[in-house]
Amino acid sequence: MKMFLISDNTDTLTGMRLSGVEGVIVHERAELKEALQQAIANREIGIILLTEKFGREFPEIVDEVRLHHMTPLIIEIPDRHGTGRKKDFITSYVNEAIGLKL
């Protein structure tokens, strides 16, 4: 299975290509939907890497794919500007998941 990147900037795509991951750059809602549909249709793609910007700006598109398709797995990654999450997001996530304060 292959990974495929859908990014909003060239730097992230260039970095991922250096590690052997192909992808596309999109900026608009329609472009994102089309890129996701093409990636889903390709049975070789097992993981779609998606920059976090798309998860924030178009959550309904990303959630629809996650709800209606078993594969590929969609993983949101930070772009070159870093993550939009707060510094302790992992600790907060674990606290919510297991109910313990770390």
C-alpha positions in Angstrom: 0.0 0.0 0.0 1.1 3.5 -0.8 0.8 6.9 0.9 -0.6 9.9 -0.9 -0.3 13.5 0.2 -3.0 16.2 -0.4 -1.3 19.5 0.6 -2.0 23.2 0.4 1.7 24.2 -0.1 4.6 23.2 -2.2 7.1 22.9 0.6 5.2 20.1 2.3 4.8 18.3 -1.0 8.5 18.6 -1.9 9.5 17.3 1.5 7.2 14.3 1.2 8.3 13.6 -2.3 11.9 13.4 -1.1 10.7 10.5 1.1 8.9 8.8 -1.8 5.4 10.0 -1.1 3.5 11.3 -4.2 0.8 13.9 -3.9 -1.0 17.0 -5.2 -1.5 20.6 -4.2 -5.0 21.9 -3.9 -6.4 25.2 -2.6 -10.2 25.1 -3.2 -13.0 23.0 -1.9 -13.8 21.5 -5.3 -10.1 20.6 -5.8 -10.0 18.9 -2.4 -13.1 16.8 -3.1 -11.8 15.7 -6.5 -8.3 14.8 -5.1 -9.9 12.8 -2.3 -12.2 10.9 -4.8 -9.2 10.1 -7.0 -7.2 8.9 -4.1 -10.0 6.7 -2.8 -10.5 5.2 -6.2 -6.9 4.2 -6.4 -6.7 0.8 -4.6 -3.0 1.1 -4.2 -3.3 4.0 -1.8 -3.8 2.9 1.8 -3.0 6.2 3.6 -3.9 9.7 2.7 -1.9 12.4 4.3 -3.8 15.6 4.6 -2.5 18.9 5.8 -4.3 20.1 9.0 -5.6 23.2 7.2 -8.1 21.1 5.3 -9.3 19.5 8.5 -10.0 22.9 9.9 -11.5 24.6 6.8 -13.4 21.7 5.3 -14.2 19.3 8.2 -17.4 18.0 6.5 -15.6 16.8 3.5 -12.9 15.0 5.5 -15.5 13.5 8.0 -17.6 12.3 5.1 -14.7 10.3 3.7 -13.8 8.9 7.2 -17.4 7.8 7.9 -18.1 6.2 4.5 -14.8 4.6 3.6 -12.9 1.9 5.5 -9.8 2.6 3.4 -7.8 4.6 2.9 -6.9 5.9 6.3 -6.8 9.7 6.5 -4.1 11.2 8.7 -3.9 15.0 9.2 -0.4 16.3 9.4 1.1 19.7 10.2 2.5 21.7 7.3 5.7 23.7 7.3 4.2 26.4 9.5 3.7 23.8 12.3 0.5 22.6 13.9 -2.5 24.6 14.8 -2.9 22.6 18.0 -1.9 23.7 21.4 1.4 22.4 22.8 -0.1 19.8 25.1 -2.7 18.4 22.7 -1.3 14.8 23.1 -1.6 14.9 26.9 -5.1 16.4 26.6 -6.1 13.6 24.2 -4.8 10.9 26.5 -6.5 12.5 29.5 -9.8 12.5 27.7 -9.3 8.9 26.4 -8.4 7.2 29.7 -9.9 9.7 32.2 -6.7 10.3 34.1 -4.8 13.4 34.6 -1.1 13.1 33.6 
